[in-house]
């Protein structure tokens, strides 16, 4: 038995296909979904979602949102998403380096809003780089 998986961003449907397994970046940690999973609604953090089709895995960078699991259907509503196989690695590396520098600077600041925004930008850029297939050392 398979799962029906849909990843929907405001501007497009990023994924709409059957899958054997899904690993989600929930706000409380990684969450694995197989067929027959109990109904669930969870918040998602910026991170990499992995989808297993047969023997292969696909990576999708998620920019936060929600996931609902019900009767072997996984519906993921996110602020933004990008399939790993469509991400330009060089651009993702550059964006990640900029986000690291911004976060390092923000951590020295007393401005809580700047620290929060820098942390979110770092998480988003790290997710994109990881989804593109890069190993990220922190």
C-alpha positions as CSV (number, residue, x, y, z in Angstrom):
1,X,0.0,0.0,0.0
2,X,1.3,3.5,-0.8
3,X,0.7,7.0,0.4
4,X,-0.7,9.8,-1.7
5,X,1.6,12.8,-1.1
6,X,0.9,16.4,-2.1
7,X,3.2,19.4,-1.4
8,X,1.4,22.6,-2.0
9,X,3.0,26.1,-1.9
10,X,1.2,29.3,-2.5
11,X,2.4,29.6,-6.1
12,X,2.4,25.9,-7.2
13,X,2.0,22.2,-6.4
14,X,5.6,21.0,-5.9
15,X,4.8,17.3,-5.5
16,X,1.7,15.2,-6.3
17,X,2.5,11.5,-6.5
18,X,2.3,8.3,-4.7
19,X,5.2,7.4,-2.3
20,X,6.2,4.5,-0.1
21,X,7.5,6.7,2.8
22,X,7.8,10.3,3.8
23,X,10.2,12.0,6.3
24,X,9.1,15.4,7.4
25,X,11.0,18.2,9.2
26,X,8.4,18.8,12.0
27,X,9.0,21.5,14.6
28,X,9.7,18.8,17.2
29,X,12.1,16.7,15.0
30,X,12.1,14.4,12.0
31,X,8.8,12.5,11.5
32,X,8.5,9.4,9.4
33,X,5.2,8.5,7.7
34,X,4.4,5.1,6.3
35,X,1.1,3.7,5.0
36,X,-1.4,3.0,7.8
37,X,-0.1,6.0,9.9
38,X,-2.5,7.4,12.5
39,X,-4.2,10.7,11.7
40,X,-1.9,13.6,12.4
41,X,-1.6,17.3,12.1
42,X,1.8,18.8,12.7
43,X,3.7,22.1,12.2
44,X,6.7,21.9,9.9
45,X,10.0,23.8,10.3
46,X,12.2,24.9,7.5
47,X,14.1,21.8,6.5
48,X,14.3,18.9,4.0
49,X,11.4,16.6,3.4
50,X,12.4,13.2,1.9
51,X,10.0,11.1,-0.2
52,X,10.7,7.5,-1.1
53,X,9.3,6.3,-4.4
54,X,10.2,2.6,-4.8
55,X,13.9,2.4,-4.1
56,X,14.8,6.0,-4.8
57,X,14.5,9.1,-2.5
58,X,13.6,12.6,-3.6
59,X,14.5,15.6,-1.4
60,X,12.3,18.7,-1.2
61,X,13.4,21.9,0.7
62,X,10.4,23.1,2.7
63,X,10.2,26.6,4.1
64,X,7.8,25.9,7.0
65,X,4.1,25.1,7.1
66,X,1.8,22.3,8.1
67,X,1.3,18.6,7.3
68,X,-1.9,16.5,7.6
69,X,-1.9,12.7,7.5
70,X,-5.2,11.0,7.1
71,X,-6.1,7.7,5.5
72,X,-2.8,7.3,3.6
73,X,-3.0,10.8,2.3
74,X,-0.3,13.3,3.3
75,X,-1.1,16.9,2.5
76,X,1.6,19.4,3.1
77,X,0.9,23.1,2.9
78,X,4.0,25.2,3.0
79,X,5.2,28.8,2.7
80,X,7.6,27.7,0.0
81,X,9.1,24.5,-1.4
82,X,11.7,23.5,-4.0
83,X,12.6,20.1,-5.3
84,X,16.3,19.3,-4.6
85,X,16.9,18.3,-8.3
86,X,15.9,21.8,-9.4
87,X,18.2,23.8,-7.1
88,X,21.4,25.4,-8.5
89,X,24.1,24.1,-6.1
90,X,26.4,27.0,-6.6
91,X,23.7,29.6,-5.9
92,X,22.6,27.6,-2.9
93,X,26.2,27.5,-1.5
94,X,26.5,31.3,-2.0
95,X,23.2,31.9,-0.2
96,X,24.1,29.6,2.6
97,X,27.5,31.4,3.1
98,X,25.7,34.8,3.2
99,X,23.1,33.4,5.7
100,X,25.9,32.1,7.9
101,X,27.7,35.4,8.0
102,X,24.4,37.2,8.7
103,X,23.6,34.9,11.6
104,X,27.1,35.2,13.1
105,X,26.7,39.0,13.0
106,X,23.1,38.9,14.4
107,X,24.2,36.7,17.3
108,X,26.4,39.6,18.5
109,X,23.4,42.0,18.4
110,X,20.8,42.8,21.1
111,X,18.1,43.1,18.4
112,X,15.9,40.0,18.9
113,X,14.1,40.6,15.6
114,X,17.3,40.6,13.6
115,X,18.5,37.4,15.4
116,X,15.1,35.7,14.6
117,X,15.2,36.8,10.9
118,X,18.8,35.7,10.5
119,X,18.1,32.3,12.1
120,X,15.1,31.7,9.7
121,X,17.2,32.8,6.7
122,X,19.9,30.4,7.8
123,X,17.5,27.5,8.2
124,X,15.9,28.1,4.8
125,X,19.3,28.3,3.0
126,X,20.6,25.2,4.8
127,X,17.5,23.3,3.8
128,X,17.9,24.3,0.1
129,X,21.6,23.3,0.2
130,X,20.9,19.9,1.8
131,X,18.0,19.2,-0.6
132,X,20.4,19.9,-3.5
133,X,22.5,17.0,-2.2
134,X,25.2,18.9,-0.3
135,X,26.5,17.8,3.2
136,X,26.3,20.8,5.4
137,X,28.9,21.2,8.2
138,X,27.9,23.5,11.0
